[in-house]
Amino acid sequence: MHEMSLAESVREIVEETARTHGASRVASVRLEIGALAMVEIDAMRFAFDVVKRGSLADDALLEIVETEGSAWCMQCSKPVAITRRGDACPSCDGHQLQVTGGEQLRVLDIRID
């Protein structure tokens, strides 16, 4: 489960940011996870709950903002929404898609005390 290592990285980012700003604790963390990021949302929630124990984020609430995947279809020259890699273009059924969005996993914001 690679979500555990991702959650550890998120916790490190959160703790470093909190310490930089002199915080005594982290109240909440908001993540953006794209549909094409290959991250299982429930596994990420579980992993973050495990890795935050004993850290400044021990009591932090985790909010996840899911963004949809998007691609450029080279056959019909249109931007299209996709839910996973390998999907066909919803407009022309072509498979020559270049992913343009939905691959991100990033910390959007952190609320500290």
N, C-alpha and C positions, 0 to 999 in steps of 0.2 A: 504494500500500500504506500505509494509515493506521497500521498496526502500528509503522512506524518512528517516527512522531511520538509514539505512545503509549509506546514503549520509551524514547524520549528523556525524556519526562516522568517515567517511572518512575526512570530513572537520576538525574535531577535531585533527585527526592524522596529517593532512597537516599543520594546524596552529601551533600545538605544535612543529613540526619539523622546520617550518619556524622561529619561535621565538627562538628556541634553536640555530639556526645558524645566528641569528641577522638580518633576512630578513625584509624588509619593505613591501614586497608584494610577492605573488606567481604568477608566469607567466603561469605555466601549471602543470597539474596533469595527470599522466598516470596510469590507473587502468587495472588490469588483471581480467577478469570475465570468469569463466568456464561455459561451456554449461549446466552443471548439478548443477550450483550454485543456481538455482531457483530465478534468478534476471532478470527482464524484462529490457533490455538495454535502450529502449526509456524512460521508467519510471525513471531509474537511472539518465539519462541525465537531465531530467526535475527536479528531486528532487535535484540534485547537483546544478543546476542553481538557485533554490530557496534558499537552505541553505547557499550558499556561499556569499549571499548579506550582505554587511556590514562587511565582514571578510577580512583577509589578502589575501584571494583567490577570492575576488570580481571580478577581471578581468581575472581570470585564465581560460585557455582553458582546456577542459577535453578530453583526448584521452582514448578510451577504446580498449583494446586488448582482443579479444575473443579467448578462447582456446577450443578445442573440448573435448568431454568426452571420456574416455577410461575405459575399463574393462577387467578383466581376465575371460574367459569362463571356468568354471569348467568341462564342458562336453567335449569340444574339446581341452582343454589345450592350448588356444591361447589368446594373447592379441588382443582386438578388439576395434574399434572406435564405440561409440554410441552417439546418439544425445539427448536422454532423458532417464530417469529412466523407467524401464519396457520394454525397447526395447528388442527384441530377438537378439541372437547372429547372426551376418550376415554370419557366416560360417556354423553353424549347426542348427540354429533356436532354440537353447536351451535357457532357461530362468534362468539358474544358473550362473548369472554374478556377479562378485565382482568388484565394482567400484574402479578404480585405479587412476583416474585423471579427472579433469574438474569440481571439486567442489569448487575451490578457488575463493575468492574475495580478492584482495590485491592491495595495492598501490605499483606500480613498481618503480616509481620515481616522483620527484617533482622538478620543475625548479623554482628557487627563484631569486629575485633581491635584 
